[in-house]
Amino acid sequence: MASAIDSAIGVLDRCDQLQQDAATAIHRSCLRDGKLDGELLDGQQQGCYTLALIAAELAAARAVLGYARQVTEHPTVVSLA
């Protein structure tokens, strides 16, 4: 089970990197003369919203995997909680 959890964490790590890359791309697309431009940022609202949802889903998945790891490594301790 631990190997499946490790594999899933690896997938989440890659997803985190993709999410960061997307955030960086949005940030760069909103720059005008090296400064953040409000109008350009307004045009990226849907992308920003989607990235926020992705970040929340990734955090939730990490929490589930953390619990799964804890149950796998220390089943007695978790059952007493």
C-alpha positions in Angstrom: 0.0 0.0 0.0 2.8 2.4 0.8 4.2 2.1 -2.7 0.7 3.0 -4.1 0.6 6.0 -1.8 4.1 7.0 -2.8 3.1 6.8 -6.5 0.0 8.9 -5.9 2.2 11.5 -4.1 4.5 11.5 -7.1 1.5 12.2 -9.3 0.4 15.0 -7.0 3.9 16.5 -7.1 3.7 16.6 -10.9 0.2 18.1 -10.7 1.6 20.8 -8.3 4.3 21.6 -10.8 1.8 21.9 -13.7 -0.4 24.1 -11.5 2.6 26.3 -10.7 3.6 26.5 -14.4 0.0 27.6 -15.3 0.0 30.2 -12.5 3.4 31.5 -13.9 2.0 31.6 -17.4 -1.1 33.6 -16.3 1.1 36.0 -14.3 3.3 36.6 -17.3 0.3 37.1 -19.6 -0.9 39.9 -17.2 2.3 41.9 -17.4 2.5 45.2 -19.3 5.9 46.9 -19.3 7.0 44.6 -16.4 4.0 45.5 -14.2 0.8 43.7 -13.4 -2.0 45.1 -15.5 -5.5 45.0 -14.0 -7.3 44.8 -17.4 -5.1 41.9 -18.5 -5.7 40.2 -15.1 -9.4 40.7 -15.5 -9.2 38.7 -18.7 -7.7 35.8 -16.8 -10.3 35.6 -14.0 -11.6 32.2 -15.2 -8.1 30.8 -15.3 -7.3 32.1 -11.8 -10.5 30.7 -10.5 -9.8 27.3 -12.0 -6.2 27.3 -10.6 -7.7 28.1 -7.1 -10.0 25.1 -7.4 -7.1 22.9 -8.6 -5.0 24.0 -5.6 -7.9 23.1 -3.2 -8.3 19.7 -4.8 -4.6 19.0 -4.7 -4.5 20.0 -1.0 -7.5 17.7 -0.3 -5.8 14.8 -2.1 -2.6 15.3 -0.1 -4.6 15.3 3.1 -6.3 12.0 2.1 -2.9 10.5 1.2 -1.4 11.7 4.5 -4.2 9.9 6.4 -3.8 6.8 4.2 -0.1 6.7 5.0 -0.7 7.2 8.7 -3.3 4.4 8.7 -0.9 2.1 6.8 2.1 2.8 9.0 0.4 3.0 12.4 -3.0 1.3 12.2 -3.3 0.8 16.0 -2.7 4.5 16.8 -5.3 5.6 14.2 -7.9 3.2 15.4 -7.6 4.6 18.9 -8.1 8.2 17.8 
